[in-house]
Amino acid sequence: MYDYFNGKLVSKTPTHVILDVGGIGYHIHISLTTFAQIKEQETCKLYISFQVREDSHTLFGFATEGERHLFNHLISVSGIGPNTGRMMLSSSTPEEIQSAIVNGQVALIQKIKGIGPKTAQRVILELQDKLKKQGEDTLLPISISKQSVPEEALSALIMLGFQKNQVEKVLSSIVQTENNLSVEALIKSALKKL
C-alpha cells in the first residue's frame, strides 16, 4: 500500500519516529540500524512495510530498500512477527543476518532474543535459497549520539519489551567495563546479555 514516506522528522528514538509528511504525522517503528542512519537528519525518506493485524495497523520504516526487503523476508517465516523481525534487525546488521542465513549459521541467529533453535533452523531453511539469489545493499554507518547514551539505550530497550530493572543492571555492567560506546553498540551489547 505504501512504498515510502519522505518528510520532516518531528521526533525520533531508537525504536520509532514521528515523520511529518504533508502536515500528517506518521508514527513509524524503526530498527536500530535505521536509527543509526537517520539520527543526525532533520528530514528523511523511509521505506515502509505496512503490517495489518486484527487489532492494529502498524508502519515499519527502513532507511534502505535492502533492509525493508530483508525484514519482509524475515516476517514471512512462521513464528517471526514484525516486532521479532525488528528485534533481529536491531540486534545485528542486515549484512550479518543475511550472511548467517546464507551460510547456515544457526547459532548466530539463535543468539537473538526471541529466536529459539527451531525458529533459527526454520529461518535458514525457508530463506537460505532466496537470499543466495539476491544481494542487498544495507550498510550501517555508526555514529556517536549527542544525548546521554545509557539513557537512550535504556529507553530503546524498554520500548523493545525488556524489563527496566533488568536492563539497568545490564547497561550498568557494560558501561563500567566499556567506555565511549555509541547508542547502537551499547544496545547491541546489552541485547547479547539480556
SELUM-75305 format. One line per 5 residues: number of its first residue (from 1); their letters; for each residue x, z, y of N, C-alpha, C, CB. Coordinates in steps of 0.2 Angstrom, whole numbers. Each point is the difference from the previous one (the first is absolute). Glycine has a CB too. Layout:
NUM = A = X:Z:Y:X:Z:Y:X:Z:Y:X:Z:Y; ...
END
This chain:
1 = MYDYF = 4:0:-6:-4:0:6:4:0:6:-9:6:-6; 14:-2:7:5:1:5:7:-2:-2:-7:9:6; 10:-13:-2:7:-2:-2:5:4:3:-3:-12:-2; 3:13:9:4:4:4:-3:2:6:10:-6:-5; -8:11:8:-2:3:7:6:0:4:-10:7:-4
6 = NGKLV = 10:-10:10:5:1:5:-2:3:6:5:-11:-4; -2:17:6:-3:4:6:5:5:2:-11:-2:-4; 8:6:8:4:6:3:0:6:-4:-2:-5:11; 7:8:-13:0:6:-3:-2:6:4:9:-4:-8; -15:7:7:-2:6:4:3:6:-3:-11:-6:3
11 = SKTPT = 11:7:-9:4:6:-3:3:-3:-7:-8:9:6; 13:-5:-8:3:-2:-6:3:7:-3:2:-12:4; -3:12:-11:3:5:-4:3:-3:-6:-8:9:4; 12:-6:-8:3:-3:-6:-5:-2:-5:10:7:2; -17:-5:-1:-5:-2:-5:-5:-4:3:2:10:-6
16 = HVILD = -3:-10:12:-6:-5:3:2:-1:7:-8:4:-8; 4:-10:11:1:-1:7:-7:-2:2:11:-5:-1; -12:6:8:-6:-3:3:2:-6:4:-5:12:1; 3:-18:-3:2:-6:3:-6:-3:5:8:-2:-10; -7:2:16:-5:-3:5:0:-8:0:1:11:7
21 = VGGIG = -6:-14:-10:0:-7:0:-6:-2:4:5:-1:-11; -4:-2:17:-6:-2:4:-5:5:2:1:-10:-6; 2:16:7:-4:6:2:-4:4:-6:-2:-7:11; 4:5:-17:-3:4:-6:6:3:-3:-9:-8:-2; 9:15:1:5:3:-3:-1:1:-8:1:6:10
26 = YHIHI = 4:-9:-14:-1:0:-7:5:5:-3:-3:-12:0; 0:16:-4:4:5:-4:3:-3:-6:-7:10:4; 13:-11:-4:3:-4:-6:6:5:-3:-2:-11:6; 1:12:-13:5:3:-4:6:-4:-1:-10:6:-6; 16:-3:7:6:-3:-1:5:3:-5:-2:-4:12
31 = SLTTF = 7:1:-14:5:3:-5:5:2:5:-3:-7:-10; 8:11:7:6:2:3:4:-6:2:0:11:-6; 0:-16:2:4:-6:1:-2:-3:7:2:-2:-13; -9:1:13:-2:-3:6:1:4:6:-9:-5:-7; 8:12:7:1:4:5:7:-1:3:-8:9:-5
36 = AQIKE = 13:-9:0:7:-1:2:1:-6:5:4:6:-11; -8:-11:9:1:-7:4:-4:0:6:2:-5:-11; -7:9:12:-4:0:6:1:6:5:-8:-7:-6; 11:12:4:0:6:4:2:0:7:1:5:-11; 4:-10:12:3:-1:7:-4:-5:4:11:3:-4
41 = QETCK = -16:-6:1:-4:-5:4:-6:2:3:4:-8:-8; -6:5:13:-6:2:4:-6:-5:-2:6:4:9; -4:-10:-12:-5:-4:-3:2:-3:-6:-4:-4:11; 0:2:-16:2:-2:-6:-5:-5:-3:7:11:-2; -5:-14:-4:-4:-4:-4:0:3:-7:2:-11:7
46 = LYISF = -8:13:-9:0:3:-7:-4:-5:-5:1:12:5; 2:-13:-10:-4:-4:-5:-4:5:-4:9:-9:-1; -16:7:0:-5:5:-2:-2:-1:-7:-4:0:11; 3:5:-15:-3:0:-6:-7:4:1:11:-1:-7; -16:-2:6:-7:4:1:-3:2:-6:-2:-7:10
51 = QVRED = 2:14:-11:-2:2:-7:-7:3:1:12:3:-3; -17:-5:-1:-7:2:0:-1:4:-6:-4:-10:7; 1:16:-6:-2:5:-6:-7:2:2:12:4:-2; -15:-1:-3:-7:2:1:0:5:6:-2:-1:-12; 6:5:13:0:5:5:4:-1:6:-2:8:-8
56 = SHTLF = 6:-14:9:4:-1:5:2:-8:1:4:12:-1; -3:-14:7:3:-6:2:7:2:3:-11:-7:1; 17:5:-4:6:2:3:5:-6:1:-2:11:-6; 5:-10:12:5:-5:2:7:2:-2:-8:-4:9; 12:0:-12:7:2:-2:4:-6:4:-2:6:-11
61 = GFATE = 7:-4:15:4:-5:4:7:1:-2:-8:1:9; 11:-7:-9:7:-1:-2:4:-4:5:-3:1:-12; 9:0:13:4:-3:5:2:-7:-2:5:11:4; -5:-12:-11:2:-7:-2:-5:-2:-5:12:2:2; -13:-9:-3:-4:-3:-5:2:2:-7:-3:-9:8
66 = GERHL = 10:9:-9:3:2:-6:-2:7:-3:9:-7:3; -9:12:2:-2:7:-2:-8:0:-2:9:5:8; -13:-9:-4:-7:0:-1:-1:-3:-7:-3:-1:12; 6:-4:-14:0:-4:-6:1:5:-6:3:-11:6; 3:15:-5:2:4:-5:-5:6:-1:12:-3:2
71 = FNHLI = -15:5:3:-5:5:0:-6:-2:-4:4:4:12; -6:-10:-10:-6:-3:-4:1:-1:-7:-3:-6:11; 9:4:-13:2:0:-7:0:7:-3:7:-10:2; -5:15:1:0:7:-2:-7:2:-2:11:2:6; -15:-3:-1:-7:3:-1:-4:-4:-4:1:4:11
76 = SVSGI = 1:-10:-14:-3:-3:-5:1:3:-7:1:-11:7; 4:15:-7:1:3:-7:-5:6:-1:12:-3:1; -15:4:-6:-4:5:-2:3:7:1:-6:-8:-8; 3:12:11:3:7:1:4:1:7:1:0:-12; -1:-6:15:4:1:7:-5:-2:5:11:-3:-5
81 = GPNTG = -13:8:9:-5:-2:6:4:-1:6:-9:7:-5; 6:-8:11:3:-2:6:5:6:2:-10:-7:3; 8:13:-3:4:6:2:6:0:-4:-10:6:4; 10:-7:-11:6:0:-4:4:-6:1:-7:6:-9; 4:-11:11:4:-6:2:4:1:6:-8:-7:-5
86 = RMMLS = 5:10:10:3:2:6:6:5:-1:-11:-2:6; 9:7:-10:5:5:-2:6:-3:-3:-9:8:-2; 8:-13:-3:6:-4:-3:4:-3:6:-7:-2:-11; 4:-1:16:3:-4:5:3:5:5:-7:-10:-2; 5:16:2:3:5:4:6:4:-3:-11:1:5
91 = SSTPE = 11:-1:-12:5:3:-4:7:-4:-1:-9:6:-6; 8:-13:6:5:-4:-1:-1:-6:4:2:4:-11; 3:-8:12:-1:-7:4:-3:-5:-4:10:3:7; -14:-7:-5:-3:-6:-4:5:-3:-4:-8:-2:9; 14:1:-7:6:-3:-4:1:4:-6:5:-5:10
96 = EIQSA = -4:12:-9:1:4:-6:-5:0:-5:7:7:8; -13:-7:-5:-6:0:-5:0:-6:-4:-7:7:8; 7:-13:-4:0:-6:-3:6:-1:-6:-5:-5:11; 11:7:-9:5:0:-4:-1:4:-6:8:-2:9; -10:8:-9:-2:4:-5:-5:-3:-5:3:10:7
101 = IVNGQ = -8:-13:-4:-5:-3:-4:3:-6:-4:-9:3:8; 12:-8:-4:3:-6:-3:5:2:-6:-1:-6:11; 5:11:-10:5:2:-5:-2:5:-5:8:-2:9; -15:4:-9:-2:4:-5:2:8:1:-1:-10:-7; 3:12:13:2:7:0:-5:5:1:10:-5:5
106 = VALIQ = -13:7:-11:-6:5:0:2:6:4:-4:-5:-11; 10:8:9:2:6:3:-1:0:8:8:2:-10; -5:-7:13:-1:0:7:-7:0:3:11:-7:0; -15:3:-3:-7:0:2:-4:7:-1:0:-13:-2; 2:16:-4:-3:6:-2:2:6:5:0:-4:-12
111 = KIKGI = 6:3:15:2:5:5:-5:1:6:12:-2:-3; -16:-3:4:-5:0:6:-5:5:-2:3:-12:4; -5:16:1:-6:5:-1:-6:-4:-2:5:8:9; -8:-5:-14:-7:-3:-2:1:-6:-5:-4:3:11; 10:-4:-13:1:-6:-5:3:4:-6:2:-9:9
116 = GPKTA = -6:8:-15:3:3:-6:3:-5:-4:-9:8:0; 11:-7:-6:4:-4:-4:-5:-6:-2:7:9:-4; -13:-8:2:-5:-5:-2:-1:-5:6:-5:7:-9; 4:-4:15:-2:-5:5:6:-4:2:-8:9:4; 14:-6:-4:7:-3:2:1:-6:-5:5:11:4
121 = QRVIL = -7:-10:-11:1:-5:-5:-5:-6:2:4:8:-9; -10:-6:11:-6:-5:1:2:-4:6:-8:8:-5; 11:-5:10:2:-3:6:5:-6:-2:-2:10:8; 7:-8:-12:5:-5:-2:-3:-5:-4:9:9:0; -13:-7:-5:-3:-5:-4:-4:-5:3:-1:8:-9
126 = ELQDK = -3:-6:14:-5:-4:4:3:-4:5:-9:8:-2; 14:-6:5:3:-3:6:7:-3:0:-6:8:6; 9:-7:-12:7:-2:-1:1:-8:1:2:10:-8; -6:-13:4:0:-8:0:-2:-3:7:-2:0:-12; -3:3:15:-3:-2:6:5:1:6:-11:3:-3
131 = LKKQG = 15:2:3:5:1:5:6:-3:-1:-5:11:2; 7:-13:-9:6:-4:-1:-1:-7:3:2:6:-11; -8:-9:11:-2:-6:3:0:-1:7:-6:-2:-10; 6:8:14:-1:0:7:6:4:3:-13:-1:-1; 14:-1:7:5:4:4:-3:3:6:9:-7:-4
136 = EDTLL = -7:13:6:-3:3:6:5:2:5:-9:5:-7; 8:-6:13:5:2:5:-3:6:4:4:-12:1; -2:18:-3:-3:6:3:6:5:2:-11:-2:-6; 16:0:10:5:4:2:-2:6:4:8:-10:0; -5:16:-1:-2:6:3:5:3:5:-7:2:-10
141 = PISIS = 7:-4:16:5:3:4:-2:8:2:2:-11:5; 3:15:-6:-1:7:1:3:2:7:1:2:-13; -5:2:17:3:2:6:-2:7:1:-1:-11:5; 4:15:0:-1:7:1:-6:1:5:13:2:-2; -17:3:0:-6:2:4:3:4:6:-8:-1:-10
146 = KQSVP = 4:0:15:1:4:6:-3:7:0:1:-11:7; -6:11:-11:-4:7:0:3:4:-6:-10:-6:3; 8:12:-3:2:5:-5:-1:-3:-7:-2:10:7; 8:-12:-10:0:-3:-7:-4:4:-5:11:-5:3; -9:12:-4:-3:4:-5:-8:0:1:11:7:-1
151 = EEALS = -13:-6:7:-7:0:2:-4:-6:-2:3:8:9; 0:-14:-7:-3:-6:-2:0:-1:-7:4:-5:11; 1:7:-15:0:-1:-7:-5:5:-3:12:-3:0; -13:9:2:-5:5:-2:-7:-3:1:8:9:3; -9:-12:3:-7:-3:1:-1:-5:-4:1:3:12
156 = ALIML = 3:-8:-13:-1:-6:-5:-1:2:-7:7:-6:7; -3:11:-10:-1:2:-6:-7:4:-2:13:1:-1; -15:3:6:-7:3:0:-5:-5:0:4:10:6; -3:-15:-2:-5:-6:0:0:-4:-6:1:-1:12; 4:1:-16:1:-3:-6:-3:4:-6:10:-6:4
161 = GFQKN = -12:12:-2:-4:4:-5:4:6:-3:-6:-10:-3; 12:12:6:4:5:-3:-2:7:3:9:-8:-2; -8:13:-1:-2:7:3:6:2:5:-6:3:-11; 3:0:17:5:1:5:5:5:-1:-9:-2:7; 8:7:-11:5:5:-1:5:-2:-5:-8:9:1
166 = QVEKV = 6:-14:-6:5:-3:-5:4:-5:4:-8:2:-9; 5:-6:14:4:-4:3:5:3:5:-9:-8:0; 7:14:3:5:3:5:6:3:-4:-10:3:7; 9:-1:-13:5:3:-4:5:-6:-2:-7:9:-4; 5:-14:2:4:-6:-2:4:-3:6:-8:-2:-9
171 = LSSIV = 4:1:15:3:-2:6:6:4:2:-11:-6:3; 9:13:-3:5:5:2:7:-1:-4:-10:8:4; 9:-8:-11:6:0:-4:4:-7:1:-6:7:-8; 2:-12:10:4:-7:1:3:1:7:-8:-7:-7; 5:9:12:3:0:7:6:5:0:-11:-2:5
176 = QTENN = 11:7:-9:6:5:-1:6:-4:-3:-8:10:-1; 7:-14:-3:6:-3:-4:2:-7:3:-4:6:-10; -1:-10:14:1:-6:2:-2:0:8:-1:-6:-12; 6:4:16:-2:0:7:-1:-7:3:7:10:1; -10:-11:4:-1:-7:3:-3:-5:-4:10:3:7
181 = LSVEA = -15:-1:-11:-4:-5:-4:-5:-3:5:2:6:-11; -4:-12:9:-6:-3:4:-6:2:-3:7:-10:2; -13:9:1:-6:2:-3:-1:-3:-7:-5:2:12; 6:-8:-12:-1:-4:-6:4:3:-6:-2:-10:6; 9:11:-5:4:3:-5:-2:7:-2:10:-7:5
186 = LIKSA = -12:11:0:-2:7:-2:-6:0:-4:5:4:11; -10:-9:-9:-6:0:-4:1:-3:-7:-6:-2:10; 11:-3:-11:1:-2:-6:4:5:-5:1:-12:5; 3:16:-1:4:5:-4:-5:5:-2:10:-2:6; -15:4:-2:-5:5:-2:-5:-3:-5:1:5:11
191 = LKKL = -2:-11:-11:-5:-3:-5:3:1:-7:-4:-8:8; 11:8:-9:4:0:-6:-1:7:-3:8:-9:4; -9:14:1:0:7:-2:-7:3:-1:12:1:5; -17:-4:-3:-6:3:0:-4:-2:-6:-1:-1:12
END
